[in-house]
Amino acid sequence: MLLITGATGFIGRHLVARLVAQGERPRCLVRDLRQAANILPADKVELVQGATTQPSTLESVLQGVDTIVHAAFMTADRKQSEGNHYEETNVGGTSNLILAAKAAGVRRIIEVSGLGTKPDKPGSYMQGRYLSEKMLIDSGLDWTIIRPSVLFGKGAPFIKGLVDLIQTAPVVPLIGGGKIMFQPIAVDDVVTVILKVLQNPAQTNRKIFTIGGPEYYSFSQIFDLLLQATHKSRPKVYAPLPLVGIGAAVMEAVLPKPPLTKAAMALFSFDNTTDLNSVERDFGFKPQSFKIYLQTQGL
Ligand SMILES: NC(=O)c1ccc[n+]([C@@H]2O[C@H](COP(=O)([O-])OP(=O)(O)OC[C@H]3O[C@@H](n4cnc5c(N)ncnc54)[C@H](OP(=O)(O)O)[C@@H]3O)[C@@H](O)[C@H]2O)c1
């Protein structure tokens, strides 16, 4: 039995759709059954209520589970709130899941992490993501870690955030000068990678796969593509990182869904890229081009 955590999330719901299309019936750990039934094909999956942050819910959920795809994380673009803390979810939740998985006889966990995950200041968002990987690596379970660059595809959070900004702001901010590089990868391609990892346990065990699309784009070039796709023209203004940090802190304090959080600023401190042939080399297929996707399918 396969269990998916974070099944209602952006990657999770695409993964569930593909598994169901293949005739599988995955078990999905969800926090809110009613909400999940609106997002997932409830009659074709096994919905189980629980939370990684509530260890008491995990024992029954893991009965008979062999493999877990773990995608229940609090991503940096989300503002922390009651019951949704980076540390509590990403570190505590993963630790609870690993302990419960070992107790239940689960064999293998595939973690959907993020490109650039590395040790950082204690208590920081990035350090939490690093610890969530390290705990799995040290767990004694079979593991695979997938670290994608930013994602595109219908409803992709990173792209949606930038499009919302284009739609609502008179200017677009080139954070840190707009020079940081990204390697957008289609959510469907990330799902294909997860499926291939699921199908090939021996070849993918104890490996970290860092994956990106077939092209690099600077943050400024991504804005150009999105301005083109939305048929808008906006002046691009240079936004120095410290100033953006202050803006993000203010927005987080006053807005329920801020367009930028302090934690998401971490994405702008390094190039979000890996080898251009990472997917073809490790998984044998060519991922979609972001530019061609926008031209053929729009936003
Ligand atoms: N999206 C991207 O562009 C991108 C790029 C690179 C890497 N990634 C990585 O991919 C992974 C998945 O990202 P995503 O974009 O799919 O995230 P997402 O859309 O924010 O979904 C997060 C999922 O986690 C669930 N969740 C949160 N806290 C939970 C808890 N305590 N117990 C159980 N479930 C909980 C959420 O459930 P609710 O529905 O109940 O909130 C939701 O299903 C993350 O590690 C992320 O860093 C994403």
The ligand as an SDF file (V2000), in Angstrom:
LIG
                    3D

 48 52  0  0  0  0  0  0  0  0999 V2000
    5.3310   24.0450   -5.6380 N   0  0  0  0  0  0  0  0  0  0  0  0
    6.5830   24.2700   -6.0060 C   0  0  0  0  0  0  0  0  0  0  0  0
    6.8950   25.1470   -6.8610 O   0  0  0  0  0  0  0  0  0  0  0  0
    7.6950   23.4500   -5.4110 C   0  0  0  0  0  0  0  0  0  0  0  0
    8.9860   23.5780   -5.9530 C   0  0  0  0  0  0  0  0  0  0  0  0
   10.0210   22.8210   -5.4210 C   0  0  0  0  0  0  0  0  0  0  0  0
    9.7730   21.9750   -4.3580 C   0  0  0  0  0  0  0  0  0  0  0  0
    8.5190   21.8700   -3.8390 N   0  0  0  0  0  0  0  0  0  0  0  0
    8.3450   20.9850   -2.6650 C   0  0  0  0  0  0  0  0  0  0  0  0
    7.3560   20.0020   -2.8960 O   0  0  0  0  0  0  0  0  0  0  0  0
    6.7290   19.6660   -1.6670 C   0  0  0  0  0  0  0  0  0  0  0  0
    5.2310   19.8010   -1.8360 C   0  0  0  0  0  0  0  0  0  0  0  0
    4.9690   21.1440   -2.2180 O   0  0  0  0  0  0  0  0  0  0  0  0
    3.5500   21.6550   -2.7370 P   0  0  0  0  0  0  0  0  0  0  0  0
    3.8020   22.8110   -3.6170 O   0  0  0  0  0  0  0  0  0  0  0  0
    2.7400   20.5110   -3.2060 O   0  0  0  0  0  0  0  0  0  0  0  0
    2.9490   22.2020   -1.3460 O   0  0  0  0  0  0  0  0  0  0  0  0
    1.4800   22.6950   -1.0100 P   0  0  0  0  0  0  0  0  0  0  0  0
    0.6580   22.8670   -2.2320 O   0  0  0  0  0  0  0  0  0  0  0  0
    1.5980   23.8320   -0.0550 O   0  0  0  0  0  0  0  0  0  0  0  0
    0.8640   21.4420   -0.2090 O   0  0  0  0  0  0  0  0  0  0  0  0
    1.2830   21.1150    1.0660 C   0  0  0  0  0  0  0  0  0  0  0  0
    0.5010   19.8970    1.5050 C   0  0  0  0  0  0  0  0  0  0  0  0
    0.9210   19.5230    2.8140 O   0  0  0  0  0  0  0  0  0  0  0  0
   -0.2270   19.3110    3.6140 C   0  0  0  0  0  0  0  0  0  0  0  0
    0.1190   19.5330    5.0140 N   0  0  0  0  0  0  0  0  0  0  0  0
    0.6420   20.6330    5.5780 C   0  0  0  0  0  0  0  0  0  0  0  0
    0.8340   20.4450    6.8850 N   0  0  0  0  0  0  0  0  0  0  0  0
    0.4170   19.1700    7.1510 C   0  0  0  0  0  0  0  0  0  0  0  0
    0.3600   18.3680    8.3150 C   0  0  0  0  0  0  0  0  0  0  0  0
    0.7680   18.8370    9.5100 N   0  0  0  0  0  0  0  0  0  0  0  0
   -0.1210   17.0930    8.2140 N   0  0  0  0  0  0  0  0  0  0  0  0
   -0.5300   16.6090    7.0320 C   0  0  0  0  0  0  0  0  0  0  0  0
   -0.5200   17.3210    5.8900 N   0  0  0  0  0  0  0  0  0  0  0  0
   -0.0510   18.5860    5.9690 C   0  0  0  0  0  0  0  0  0  0  0  0
   -1.2480   20.2820    3.0850 C   0  0  0  0  0  0  0  0  0  0  0  0
   -2.5230   19.8850    3.5060 O   0  0  0  0  0  0  0  0  0  0  0  0
   -3.7980   20.8800    3.6240 P   0  0  0  0  0  0  0  0  0  0  0  0
   -4.5230   20.7520    2.3150 O   0  0  0  0  0  0  0  0  0  0  0  0
   -4.5560   20.3300    4.7730 O   0  0  0  0  0  0  0  0  0  0  0  0
   -3.2480   22.2600    3.8750 O   0  0  0  0  0  0  0  0  0  0  0  0
   -1.0140   20.1100    1.5910 C   0  0  0  0  0  0  0  0  0  0  0  0
   -1.6620   18.9420    1.1430 O   0  0  0  0  0  0  0  0  0  0  0  0
    7.3270   20.6070   -0.6100 C   0  0  0  0  0  0  0  0  0  0  0  0
    8.3780   19.9850    0.0490 O   0  0  0  0  0  0  0  0  0  0  0  0
    7.8650   21.7490   -1.4500 C   0  0  0  0  0  0  0  0  0  0  0  0
    8.9150   22.4450   -0.8280 O   0  0  0  0  0  0  0  0  0  0  0  0
    7.4680   22.5780   -4.3290 C   0  0  0  0  0  0  0  0  0  0  0  0
  1  2  1  0
  2  3  2  0
  2  4  1  0
  4  5  1  0
  4 48  2  0
  5  6  2  0
  6  7  1  0
  7  8  2  0
  8  9  1  0
  8 48  1  0
  9 10  1  0
  9 46  1  0
 10 11  1  0
 11 12  1  0
 11 44  1  0
 12 13  1  0
 13 14  1  0
 14 15  2  0
 14 16  1  0
 14 17  1  0
 17 18  1  0
 18 19  2  0
 18 20  1  0
 18 21  1  0
 21 22  1  0
 22 23  1  0
 23 24  1  0
 23 42  1  0
 24 25  1  0
 25 26  1  0
 25 36  1  0
 26 27  1  0
 26 35  1  0
 27 28  2  0
 28 29  1  0
 29 30  1  0
 29 35  2  0
 30 31  1  0
 30 32  2  0
 32 33  1  0
 33 34  2  0
 34 35  1  0
 36 37  1  0
 36 42  1  0
 37 38  1  0
 38 39  2  0
 38 40  1  0
 38 41  1  0
 42 43  1  0
 44 45  1  0
 44 46  1  0
 46 47  1  0
M  CHG  2   8   1  16  -1
M  END
$$$$
